[in-house]
Amino acid sequence: MANPISSDPSTLIEAARDGDRVALARLLSLVERGGDGSRAVAALAYKTPGQAYTVGITGAPGAGKSTLTDHLITLGRERGFDGGDQVAVLAIDPSSPFSGGAILGDRVRMQSHSLDDGVFIRSMATRGHLGGLAVAVPDAVRLLSAVGIPIVLVETVGVGQQEVAVASATDTTVVVVNPGWGDAIQANKAGLLEIADLFVINKADRPGARETRRDLELMLDLTELGPWRPQIVETVASTGDGVEALWVAIGEHRRHLIGGGTLDDLRRRRLTREFHQILLARVEQQIDQLMASDRFAAITAAMEGGDLDPYEAADRLLSAWGRPPTGA
């Protein structure tokens, strides 16, 4: 086995393929930090595409996502997809404004799997990665797939725009709600209807579960859907009730995508969005460099003096960048 202490991405990735979890953790740290190391890892992973199936799990804090994920790890290990039984979990937490680190609460809830070599759990936060979580997470998933892990669960901490975007960058997206949760307007505001492949009413033993199912069914009835109508599964994660039905529903959605020939199309569209995000981040970097130049200071002074409006100023700055003005 390759030396796991090595910092060379190619050496680390070979070690990770041989099952070295320390090497895999080091590779994910490189992905999070961004820069040349992250690009090297991404290039290696992209050249060795795997076939990992990804499941996004999102919902409001306290909905029970981590407990559900813990049960799904067990089912993934027992049943897997197409014979693959290794499971990785990316628990996407908010970045600390001080350290850039991720909150480890999700990993604490999944400690029952800590001694299982077939399970890899990582709390992940954006640090220096170009494009933030929207690019760092796909890079991490691609890495996990490249080292041979067939099932990747991506759990987000909430339902903000960033979390929804990350969760939807998966093959199957599960939205977890609780009894008494919001109405159609709130769901549409969160964008959950647009991304959900499956809805889970967790804590379904509490009052209001029937009304929540009714509200979700009504929202789906009023929404223009494609060939797949999101299923609604009721669970009680604290006892494990309904989790097996959730696993079955995930498998049904997977078969729907594969059987309809849409899984590859879905992944191509995701790659296009990822590429767009990278382009935007690179352009933003170059604009920041322009804004730090003496020419930008002169343009700002002209705007402040009323000699130049912001649109013409933008055209001039872009001209200085070597590109024709857009006139937008």
N, C-alpha and C positions, 0 to 999 in steps of 0.2 A: 504494500500500500504506500502511496506517496506520502511524503512528510507533511502532516497537517499544519506544522508550524510555518511552512512556506507562505509567503505573501504573494506569490506569483499566481494570477488567476487561472492560468491553464493547469498548473499543478494542483491547485485547490479543487478545480472542477473535476479532475480525474479522481481525486480522493473522494469527493462527494458522491460520484457515481459508484464508488466501491462501498458506499454506506457510511463514510466518515461524516458524522453530524457536526463535528467541530469545524471541519472544512466548509461545510454548507453554511454554518452560522457566520463564518468569516466572509464568505462570498456575499451573503445578504447584507452584512455590515458595509461592504464596499458599495453595494447598490444604493443603500440609504445615504451614504456620505456624498455620493455624486462624484463628479470630476473624472479624471482619466481612468481610475480604477473601475468605476461604474461602467464606463463605456467599454472597457476591455471585457468585463464580465458579460455585458449585454451582447457584444459581438460574438463571444464564444457560445453563449446560450442560443443565439439566433441561428448559428450554423448547425446546431444539433437540436432541431425542434423535437419536442416530445409530444405525447398525446394526452396530457393531463386534462381531466374534465374539471371545470371550476364552478363552484357554487357560491354565490354572494348571499350574505345574510345581513339584512339591515332592519332597522326599526328604532323606535325611541329608546333612550336610556331607561333601563329598568324593565324592558319588555321580556327579558328572559333569554336573550339571544345566546349568551355564553353557555347557559345550561343546555339549551337546545343543541348548540354546537358540540358540547361534550358528548351528548347521546349520539349525534351523527358520526362522530369519530368512531365510536364503538361499532355502529352499524357498518361504516365504511370498512373497518378492519375485518368484520365478520363476513361481509358480502361483496364489497368492492364493485367495480365495474369491469367486465370482461376479464376477470381473473386477477386484476390488480388490487391489492389490499393495503398498500401504504397510503397514509393520509398526512397531508401537511395543512396547517392552519396559519393564516396570516391574520392576526388580530390588529386591526388598524385603529390606533388610538391618536388622540390629539397630540401634537408636538408641544413639549414644554417650552415656554418662551425663554427659559434660562438655559436648559441643557439640550433641548432638541430631542430628548428621549421620549419613549412611549410609556404610558401607564401600564403596569403589569397586572392589573386586576383580572383580565381575561385569562392569563396564564395560571393565576392562582386557582381559578375555578376549574381548570382542566388538569389539576395535578394528578388525578387518578391514572393519567396516561404517561406520566413522566418517566416511568421505567420501561416503556414499550418502545423498542427500537424501530418499530414500524410507524411511529407517529413523530412528527416534527412540528413544534408549535413556536411561533415567533410573534412577539408584539412588535409592531412596525410603525414608525413615524417618519414623516418627511424631514430631512435635515438639509443636505446641500444639493439634493437631486434637482437637476434641470427639469423644470416642468412640474415639480412637486409630486404629490401622491398620484396624480392622474397618469404620470409616466413611471414613477418608481414602482407602483404596484404591478402593472403589466410586466415590467422588467423582472420583478421578483417571481411572479408566476411563471414566466418563461424559463427562468433559472431552475425552479423546482421541477418543472416539466422536463427540462433537458437532463437533469440528473436521475430521471426515471421515476419520479413520484406521480402516480396516476390520478390521484384525487386531491384537489386543493380547495379548501374552504376559506373564504375571505369574509371575515366578520368586521363590520364597522361599528363605531361607537354610537352613532346617532343617525338622524335623517336630514342633516343639513345638505346644502347643494354639493359640497365636496364628498360627503359620505355616500350620497345617492349616486354620484358619478362613478365612484370607485366600485360600489356594489354592482352597478349595472354593467361594469366591464367584465362580466363573467358569463358563463354559458347558461346557467340557471340562476335567476335572482329571486330570493325568498324574502318577503316583507313580513315582519313579525309585528302584530298589534295585540292589544289587550282589550278585554271587555270594557265598553264605555268609551272606546277610542274614537274621537273626532267624527266628523261627518264628511260628506262628499267634497265640500269646499276645502276642508283642511287637507284631505288626501290629494286633491288636485294641486293645491299650493305646494305640497311637498314633492310633487312629481312622482308619487309612488305608483299611481295607476299606470304611468307610462313605462315603468321599469319592471313591475312585478310579473313574474311568471307563476309564482305561487304565493298565496296569502296564508299566514299561520295566525290563528287566534290562540295565543298562548294564555295560560291561566284560565282555560275555558271552564273550569269548575266554579268560577266566580259569577255573581249576578251580572247580567248584561251580555253574556256570550251570544245568546240567540239574537238579540237586537243588533249586535255588531255584525253577525253573519248576514242578517237581513240587509243592513246598510251596505255591506260590501257587495252583495249580490245586486242590489239596486244600482250601485255605482258601475258595476260591470255591465249591467243591462243598458245603461245610458252611455256607455263608452263604445266607440268604434273599435272593434277588436279584429285581429287577424284570424288565421285558422286555429290558433290556440286560445282557449278561454282559460284564464288563470283559475286553478283549483283553489278551494278554501279548505284548509285542514285545521281541525281543532286539536290542541295539545295541552297537556299539563306537564311542563318540563320538569317540575320538581319531583314528579313520580315516574316520569317516562311515558305516561299515557299519550297515545296518539303519535309518538315520534316514529314508530315503525311505519305508520300510514304516511308520514311526511317523507320518509326515505323512499317509499314506493312511488309517491307523487313525483319526487325528483327524478326517479328512474323513468317514469312515464314521459316526463317532459324531455328528458334526454333522448328517449327512443323516438319521440315526435320530431325532434330536430334532425336526428340522423336519418330516420325513415323518409322525412320530407325533403331531404337534401339541403336543409337550411343551416346546418351547423357550420359548414365551411363558409357560407355567405356571411353569417353572423360574425365569424372570426375575422374575415376580410374587412368588414366594415369597422370593427374595433381597431384593427391595425391602421386603417386609414385615419381614424380619429386620433390614435396615438401619434401618428406621424404629424398630423396637423398640430397637436399640442406641442410637439418637439420644435416644429418650425416657429410657432408663436413664441416659445420661450427663447429660442436663439435670436429671433428678431428683437425681442425685448432687451436681451443682453446688449445687442449692438446699439439700440436706441439709447440705453443708459450710458454707453460709452460716448455717444455723440453729445448727450446732454451734459456730460462732464467737460466738454471741450470749450475753448475760448469762443468759438463761433456761436455756441448756444447762449453764452452770456451776452453776446452782442444782440442776438435775436430777442432775448428776454427783455433787454433794455429798450429795444424798439417797440415791443408790445406794451411795456409799461408807459412809454411816452406817447402811445396812441398812434404811432407811425405804422404799425403792423398789426393785423388781426391774427388770432391764433391759427386760422386755417392757412393763411399765406405763410405764417411762420413755420407751420408744419411742412408746407411744400418746400420752403427754402432749406429746412434742415434735412429733408429727404434728398434734396438735390445735392447737398454737401456730402451725403452718404453715397453718392454716385448713382442714384436712381432718379428717374423722371418724376416730377410732381404728379400726384393723382388727381388733384382738383376736386377731391371728395368734400 
